[in-house]
């Protein structure tokens, strides 16, 4: 079920929200939690019932592993064995459904031996549970009852496309008495955030889809202007699609008196690729840093220290130390991050490309000049360079093959011709289409770089968990529970509902 669908907005959400508070009123938190688990499982089963056993089997197997790890406290070898077996089973299911068919095809074997269609959200609920397993083994998380565990994993706003939640962020909120009572402020704030996200998805992201599809379907015919239009349109489609989903997930959680961590923070305003990954899919970056990059870097550091080699900043200041302690962990982490998004060669190339970006960025910080220009020109230059690097990566990310990616990138540097096709002077319709297309892209870039973010608009009401939000560029756009804002968002919500005729899934549903 899609957040941007009539079934969700007019049927599921009112029933889920109303039933939650009614159950809490008459049956207390246990009844409300049970209702929310049932609603979340129903949400997943809608249109994907065939994969419901995959979700329930994953939850059941991982919960059994959590209980076993907890029971084996004081027996580290047994805990390690249980943890390894559980992670192997999780990754095995992920490989079977997400990667095996493509791998078999690459090897020339029948693809039918693979898992076929991809269960919705398998990457997200698998990663969420692996993190919980690791924390239980490390003693930083404790086993909970089955209902609480189901609630943590299956809560529908994050189930199919994130954010990737951490238990210490969410479970304490369910322990608060106020979570189970309706809050007018939270309903108003959550509705406002959700509506902004709906507008981003339906009015800003979805109209770009035909341009993107046409451009990447015929990459060899793209001249300079066409290639840039296709690439820019996709980067903007992905931006507003994921930004819209992130807002909608945060808004939905707020309706239930819960606050999600921030997952998207104006990444195209980043001044470096390091900064970009701290703004884009922030919970994935956090997850990969915590459970992959840090353990790899720590193991390498300990090995170097045992051999008497320099570590820390001094060690990173040498070519060998930098390669071992920075470049190698980044390369492994980002390559796996690319593979996490999909099994094709384009995703591997995407991960490797960003590993190169990040390595260069870190090398510049370690070996480059200490001074930098903090004036407007320097900042604009850094944002431009970062965006162009990200744009090239987005082309590789979107293309169905590396050949298509190469053709689009080639068109962007003029390999298919430098001439820009302009309408004939008398062709008024063509001139209007061109003006409309260019004006639309310019307007979207204006929103990306100059408009206040959702978090800045909602800044006074702590829109996301643990996020310090700076004031926006236009103080007058700060949301307030007032009649003008109610009318404005009511009208915006109506526009969003009218735009649902072209409903499409969120791009990150595919990953």
N, C-alpha and C positions, 0 to 999 in steps of 0.2 A: 504494500500500500504506500502510495506516495503522499508526502505532506501537502503537495500542491495538487490535490484531487478533491472533487466534490464528496466522494465517499468518506475521505478522512475528515474534511472540514465540517461537513454538515451532519455526519452520522457518528463516526468513530470517536472523534475528539470530545464532543459534548457528552457522549455516553461514558467514555473513560474518565473524564474529569468529574462529572457529576457523580458517577458511581463510586469514585475514590472517596469523595468527601462524605457521601451518604453512608458508605461502609464504615468510615472512620467514626462517624457520629453515633452509629448504632452498634457497631461491633468492635470499635477500637482499632488501634494500629494493626493488629494481626489480620483482621478482616480486610482492612484497606490495602495492606500489603498483598494479601492473596488476590484481591480484585485487580490490583495493578499488574501482578504477574500474569494473571489470566488474560487481561487486556493486551499486554505486550506480546504474549504468545499468539493471541488472535491476530494482532497486527502483523506479525511475521507470517502467519499462515495464510493471510489474505493474498491470494494469487500465487503463493509459494508453498502451498501445503505439502507438496511432494518432498520438500526439503526440511520440513519440520522435524522428522526423525534425526536429521543431521544435527540440528541445533540442540535438540533435547539429549541426543546421545553425547554430544560434546560437553554439555553442561553436567550430565550425570557422571560421565567418566572423570572429568576434572574435579567434580565435587568429591568423588570417592578418593581421588589422589590427594586432595587437600586434607581430608580426614585421616588418610594413612600417614601423610607427612607429619601431621600434628601429633598423631598417636606415637610416632617414632621419635619424638623429641628426646634428645640425649643419645641417639644412635645415628650419628652423622652418615655412616656408610649406607644404612638402609634408607635414610632420607634422600641421599644423593641418588640412589638407585631408583626410588619411586619418582623423584623429580625428573630424572632422565627418561624414564619410561613414559611418563605422562607427556613431557614435551615432545618426545619422539612420536607418540600417537597423534598429538595435535598437529605437528608438522607433516606427518604422514597423510592425514586427512586433507590438509591444505594442498600438499603436492598432488595428491590423487585428483582432487576436483579442479585445481587451478592450473597445474603445470603439466600433468602427465600426458594428456592428449597431444599437446604441442611438442613435448619432448619425443614422444613416439613418432610423430610425423617427421620431426627433424632426423630421426634415426632410420626413417624409411619403414617403420613398422605400422601395423593397423592402429589408427587413432581411436578406434572404437573401444580399445582396451582401457582408455582413460575414463575419467569421471563424468564426461559429458558436460551438461549445463552447470554453471557455477552457482552454488547456493548463495543466496543474497546475504551479504554481510559476513561471510565466513572469515575474511581476513581480520575484521574488527573484533568479533567475539572470540576468535582464537587468540589474538594478541592480548586482549583484556585478561583472559584466563591464564595465559602463560605468565604474565606479570604477577598475577595474584599467587600463582604456584611458587614462583621464585621468592616472593616476599614472605610467604608462609615458611618456606625452607630456611630463609635467613632470619626468621623470628621477628620480622617487622610487621607481620600481619597475623591475625589469629583466625582459626576456623570459625565459621558462623553456621547457623542453622540453614537447612536447605532452602527455606523460603527466602531468607535474607540473601543467600547466595544467588538464587534465581533472580531476585529483584535487582541485584547489582549487575548481573550479566545481561539480562533481557530487557531492562527498562527501555521502552520503545524509542524515545527521542535519540538515543545514541546507538541503537542496536545494529543498524545496517550501514552507517557511514560515519560513525564516530560522533563526538570526540572519543579517543581512547581514554577511558576513565581509570583513575587510580583509586583503590579502595579507601585510602585515608581521606580522600576528598568527599566522597559520596556517603559512605556508610555512617559517619557521625551525624550527617544531616538527617538521616532517617531515624536517628535516636532522639531527635529533638521533638518535644511535644507540639511545637508550633507547626511542624511540617504537616501534621494531620488535620489542621484546621484551615478552612478557606480564608484567604487574605485578599481583600479588595485591592490593596496596593500591588501585590504580586501578580494578580490576574491582570490588572491594568498594564503593568510593566511588561509582563510576558506577552500580552496581546500586541503591544506596540512593537516589541522586538520581532515577534513572529511576522507581523504585517510588513515591516521593513524588509525582512528576508524574503517574503513572498513576492514583493515588488521587484527585488533584485533578480529573482529567478524568472518570473513570468514576463516582466517588461524590459529587462536589460539583457539577460543572458540568452533566453530562448530565441528571440528574433535574429540572433547572429548565427544560429545553427545552419540555415540553408546556405549562407555565404561560405561558411567553413566547409560544409560537406561538398559543395561544388568545387571549391578550390583544391581540396585534397584528393578529389576524385579525378581531376585532370591536371596534375602538377606540371606536366610537360608543356602545357599551353599557357602557363602563367608567365606573363612578362614581369617587368620590374614592379609596376603598380599593383598588378593582380596578386603577385606573390606576397607583397607586403600587406595587402588587404586581407588575404587569407590568414597569414600568420598573426597579424594584429587582432583580427576578429576572433581567432581561437583563443589567444591569450586573454582577451576581454571576456569571452564566453566562459572560460574556465574560472576566471577571477570572480565574476558575479555569480556564477553557479555555485561555487564552493562557499563564497561569502554568504550567499543567500541561504544555503543549507545550514551553515554554521549559526547564523542568526536564528533560523527557525528552530534548531535544536535547543539553543539557549533559551529562546522564548517559551518553548513547550515545557522545558524543565522548570522554568520559573512559575508557570501556571500551577505546578504541583509543589510550589514552595521550595524548589531545589535550585541551586546555582551550579552551573557547569563551568569548567575551566575554559578560558578563552582559547579558540582554535584558529583564529584568523585575525590578523591585525595589520591591514593595509600593506601587504608585502611588496607591492610595486613602488612603495616609497622607500624601500630599503636602500641603504647607501653602500652595501657590500653583499656578497652572496652569503656570508656568515649571517648578516643581519636578516637577509631574506628568509633563511631557514628558521630563524627565530620568530618569524611572523607568519609563515605559511605552514599550514597543518601542524600547528605548534605542539599538539599532544603526541603526534607521531614523532616529531623531532625529539621531544622529551623522552619518549619511550626508547627510541633507538640509542639515544645518548646514555640513558640509565642502564639499559639491559644489554647493549651490544658494544658501543664505542668505549665506554668507561672500563668494562671488564677486559677488553682487548688491550687498551692502552695501559691499564694497570699491570696486566700480565707481562707486557713487553718491558715496562719500566722496572718491575721487580727482577726480571731476567737480566737486564742491563746492570742493575745495581749489584746483583750477585756476582757478576763478572767484573766488577770494579769500574764500570764505565759511568760516565757522567749522565745524570738524569736531571729532571726539572728544567727550568728555563735555560740553565747553562748548557745542559745536554742538547736541548732543542736548538740552541744557537749554532750547533755544528751540523754539517751536511748529513752525516750518518745518523746522528741523533734525531734530526728533524724527519728524515725518511722513515726511521723506525717508529718513533713515538707519535708522529703526527700524520705523515702521509699514508703509512700502511693502515692504521686504524680507520682513517677517513675513507680510503679506497675500499676496504672491506665493507664498512657500514653503508656507504652510499650505493655500492653495487648491489648489496642486498636490499636496500631501500627501493632501488629501481625494479628489482625482481619482485618485490612485494606488490608492486602495482600491476604486474602482469608477466606473462611468460615469454613474450616475443623478444626478438633481438633489439627492437627499438627501446624496450624498457631497460634492458641491460645497458644499451648505449646511453640512455638518459641518465642512469645512475653513475656510469663511469664519467660522463661529461661533467656532472655536478661534483663528482669527487675531484676532478681536475680543477674545476673552478675553486672549490673550497681549499684545496692544497695551495693553489696560487695565492689565494687570499691570505691564508695563514703564513705563507712564506713571505709575503709582502710585509705583514705585521712583524715578523721576526727579523728579516734581513733588509727590509726596505728602509727608506729615510724616515726619521722620527717625526718630522714636521709634516703637517698637511694643512690645506687651506680649508678653514671652517667658515669662510664667507659664502654668500649665495651662489657664486659661480662654482666654487669647489663642491658644494653640496649638490647642485644641479648636475654637475659632471659625474659625480659618483652615482647618483640615481640613474642617470642615462646609461652609463656603462653597465651597471648592474641589470637594468631592465633589458638591454640588448642581449646580454648573456642569457638571461632567463628566457627571453623570447626565442632564441635559437634552441634552447632546451625544450621549450614547449612545442616547437615544430617536430622535433624528434619524438616527443611524448605522444603527439596526436597521430603521426603518420602510421599507416598500417604496415609499412615496410621501411627499411633503411633507404631503399632506392627512391621511394616517394619523398622521404625526408630530404635526401640529397637534391632532388629536383626542386623542391620548394625553396630550400636554402640557396640553391644555385640561381633560381629566379630572383631572389632577394638581392643578389650581388650582380645582377645584370647578365647572367649567362644565357638567358633566353631572349635577350633583346632589351635595350635601354629605352626604347621609345615608349611613351605613355599614350595610349589610345584615348583621344578626346572625341566627344560627340561632334558631329557636323554642326556648323553654326545654326542651321535651320531646324535641327532635330531637338525641339523643345522638350519632349518627353525624356529623351536620353540625357539631356543636360540636367533636368530636374532629378532624375534617378542618381546621377553622379553627385550632384550637390547634396542630395539627401543622404547618400551613403557616407560622403566625407564629413558632413555635418554631424551625423550620428556618431561616427567614430570619435570626432573631436569632442562631442558632448560627453561620451563615456570616459575618455581620457581626462576630461575636466573633473568628473566625479572621482575617478581613481586618485588623482593627484592633489585636488584642491578642496573637495567637499569633506565635511566632517564625517567620521566613521559612525557606525551604529553605536559603538561604545562611547564615543564622544557625545552623541546626541542624548544618550541615556546615562551619562556620567554621574549624575546626582543620585542615581538609584542603584549603584554597584551592579552593573549588568552581568558581570562574569566573576568567577571565583578567583581571588588572589591576583587580580589584575589592577595595577595602578594606571589609570587612564588620564592622559593630559587633556586639558581643555581644548575644545575644537576651534577651528578658525572663525566660526560664526556663532558667537554666544547666543544670539537670538534663536538659534535652532536647538537649544537645550530643551528636551522634553519635560513637560509638566502635566500633572493630572488636571487639565483645564478644559473648558468647553471648546476653545479654538483647536487645541490639539486633538480632542475627541472627534471633532468634525473632520479635521484634516486626515486623520488615520482611518476614520470611517469611510471617507471617500476613497482613500488609497486602497483599503481593503476591498471595496466594491470593484475598483479597477482590477485588482488582483484576481477576484472571482471571475470577472468578465474575460480575463486573459487565459483562463484555464482551458479554453477550447483547444488550445494547442499544447496541452499538458505533455511534458516529456520527463523522463527520469533524470535524476541528478547524475552528473558525470561520474562522481565518485562511487555510485552504486556498482559500477563495473569493476571496482578494484577490491 
